Amino acid sequence: MVVQSELSDDEIDRVFHALAAATRRDILRRTIASEQSVSALAAEYEMSFAAVQKHVAVLEAAQLVVKRAEGRERLVRADPAMIARARALLARYEELWRARIDRLDALLADPRTASHEGE
């Protein structure tokens, strides 16, 4: 099985939108640790069950979690494949910034680019 590593612009937007809210990041953290029912998740927050369902729906739209039915319960678990893809995207951004900093360091260290006093 080949796992797609590149995210489309729409996928990137959905992932960053999903991770923009502290509650959704906490839901993701909880579902990485173990699969949880939406009811169990809702019990942890001072908001309505419907509000938690909406947070889960945003995470699901970003493919960061997978929801499945088991009887009357809806169980939620993190999707490690999408988390890995998002992590790879952030690693590429980090590489770009590190390369820029390295170029700046090299430029500042180059004696030809330093200002000459007394000229």
C-alpha positions as CSV (number, residue, x, y, z in Angstrom):
1,M,0.0,0.0,0.0
2,V,1.3,3.4,-1.0
3,V,0.6,6.3,1.3
4,Q,0.2,9.7,-0.3
5,S,2.6,12.1,1.3
6,E,1.7,15.4,-0.4
7,L,-1.3,17.2,0.8
8,S,-3.4,19.3,-1.5
9,D,-4.0,22.9,-0.7
10,D,-7.6,22.1,0.4
11,E,-6.3,19.3,2.7
12,I,-3.7,21.6,4.2
13,D,-6.4,24.3,4.9
14,R,-8.6,21.7,6.6
15,V,-5.7,20.4,8.7
16,F,-4.6,23.8,9.9
17,H,-8.3,24.9,10.5
18,A,-8.9,21.7,12.5
19,L,-5.7,22.3,14.6
20,A,-6.5,26.0,15.2
21,A,-8.8,25.2,18.1
22,A,-7.6,24.1,21.5
23,T,-10.6,21.8,22.0
24,R,-9.9,20.0,18.7
25,R,-6.3,19.6,19.5
26,D,-7.3,18.1,22.9
27,I,-9.8,15.7,21.2
28,L,-7.0,14.7,18.8
29,R,-4.6,14.1,21.8
30,R,-7.2,12.0,23.6
31,T,-8.0,9.9,20.5
32,I,-4.3,9.3,19.8
33,A,-4.1,7.7,23.3
34,S,-7.2,5.6,22.8
35,E,-10.4,5.3,20.8
36,Q,-13.2,7.1,22.6
37,S,-16.9,7.5,22.2
38,V,-18.2,11.0,21.3
39,S,-20.2,10.8,24.6
40,A,-17.0,10.2,26.6
41,L,-15.3,13.0,24.8
42,A,-18.3,15.3,25.5
43,A,-18.2,14.5,29.2
44,E,-14.7,16.1,29.4
45,Y,-15.7,19.6,28.1
46,E,-17.9,22.3,29.4
47,M,-19.9,22.5,26.2
48,S,-22.9,20.7,24.7
49,F,-22.7,17.3,23.2
50,A,-23.6,18.9,19.8
51,A,-20.7,21.3,20.1
52,V,-18.3,18.4,20.7
53,Q,-19.9,16.6,17.7
54,K,-19.1,19.6,15.6
55,H,-15.5,19.6,16.7
56,V,-15.2,15.9,15.9
57,A,-16.8,16.6,12.5
58,V,-14.1,19.3,11.7
59,L,-11.4,16.8,12.7
60,E,-13.0,14.1,10.6
61,A,-13.3,16.5,7.6
62,A,-9.5,17.1,7.9
63,Q,-9.0,13.3,8.1
64,L,-7.2,13.6,11.4
65,V,-9.7,11.3,13.1
66,V,-11.9,8.4,11.9
67,K,-15.4,7.9,13.3
68,R,-17.2,4.5,13.3
69,A,-20.4,3.2,14.7
70,E,-20.6,0.4,17.2
71,G,-24.1,-0.1,18.2
72,R,-25.6,3.2,19.2
73,E,-22.2,4.7,20.0
74,R,-19.9,6.7,17.7
75,L,-16.3,5.9,18.4
76,V,-13.5,8.2,17.4
77,R,-9.8,7.4,16.9
78,A,-6.9,9.4,15.5
79,D,-5.7,8.6,12.0
80,P,-1.9,8.1,12.3
81,A,-1.5,8.2,8.5
82,M,-2.9,11.8,8.2
83,I,-1.1,12.9,11.3
84,A,2.2,11.7,9.7
85,R,1.4,13.5,6.5
86,A,0.7,16.7,8.4
87,R,3.9,16.2,10.4
88,A,5.8,15.8,7.1
89,L,4.4,19.1,5.8
90,L,5.5,20.9,8.9
91,A,9.0,19.3,8.6
92,R,9.2,20.7,5.0
93,Y,8.4,24.2,6.4
94,E,11.0,23.8,9.0
95,E,13.6,22.8,6.4
96,L,12.8,25.9,4.4
97,W,13.2,28.2,7.4
98,R,16.4,26.4,8.5
99,A,17.8,26.9,5.0
100,R,17.0,30.6,5.1
101,I,18.7,31.0,8.4
102,D,21.7,29.1,7.2
103,R,22.0,31.4,4.1
104,L,21.7,34.4,6.4
105,D,24.4,33.1,8.7
106,A,26.6,32.5,5.7
107,L,26.0,36.0,4.4
108,L,26.8,37.6,7.7
109,A,29.9,35.5,8.1
110,D,31.3,36.4,4.7
111,P,33.9,39.1,5.1
112,R,33.1,40.5,1.6
113,T,29.6,41.5,2.8
114,A,30.7,43.1,6.1
115,S,30.8,46.9,6.1
116,H,34.3,48.3,5.9
117,E,35.1,50.9,8.5
118,G,36.9,54.0,7.4
119,E,35.9,53.9,3.8
